[in-house]
Amino acid sequence: MSSRRTTEEERQAANPLQFYRTPPWATWAVVKWRQHQLRKARVLELGSGDGMIAAEILSCPPLQIKEYVAVELDPGRAQLLREKIEPLGAVVIEGDATCLDPELGLFDVVVMNPPFDKAHIFLLAAAGYLNPCGIVLMLQRCTYPGESQTDRDKLFKHDNEVGATLGFFAELTLTNRIDFKGDGRADSVNHSWFAFQPNCVYPRGFKATREHVRRALCPWDANREPELARQKWVEQKKQLSLLETT
């Protein structure tokens, strides 16, 4: 029996849109981290996939989400999104996340788990969809945008035009690796939520903060995901206290 590993080309052919589901605990981590900015926000999600991120955010009554717009390129997944998250109050748009209709207006928060090799394109597009105080929350590998420190500095430091425009200000590292496929096998690297505020001017010498969070801090066991819709927000006061504690 062969133990040959699949090549990048084979993986791309099998999953051309690079869809990987975001488990609830990973979304909970960013909700708890930036809940003060998500509360009563107008939220845009780019590349919504199967709606896991949207479902978690919209199922959190304390956030009082003002509006949630989910964008998905794949027609089949867009239809599934309509069935899954429109009942929760979302608006689903089938289309290219990098060139949205200006009539959608501007948003308080853009949240996304974009394809790894297109993350910079999504990030630059997201910056154009924000109101003056808006933020981008992006889930990516901790090594993003690659092994080159030069590439990383270009996006994450404010001493160049691109970095200053994007306004990277914080990173939340998930110390538990993510099972994106739902098969019990964790990804080979750790991931982080990267936070950007493109319209903010940061002082010279500003350094972004970096925090860490473990899955154990989330109010559910990831192995019970099918039950979450019934169990997690039954006691709203209890869940709100979980949001407010560190």
ABEGO torsion letter per residue (X at the ends): XBABBBBAAAAAAABAAGBBBBBAAAAAAAAAAAAAAABGBBBBBBGAEAGAAAAAAAABAAAGBABBBBBBABAAAAAAAAAAAAAAGBBBBBEBAABBBAAAEBBABBBBBBBAAAAAAAAAAAAAABBAABBBBBBBBAAOAEABAAAAAAAABAABAAAAAAGBABBBBBABBBBAAGAGBBBABBBBBBBBBAABBBBBGBBBBBBBBBAAABABBAAAAAAAAAAAAABAAAAAAAAABX
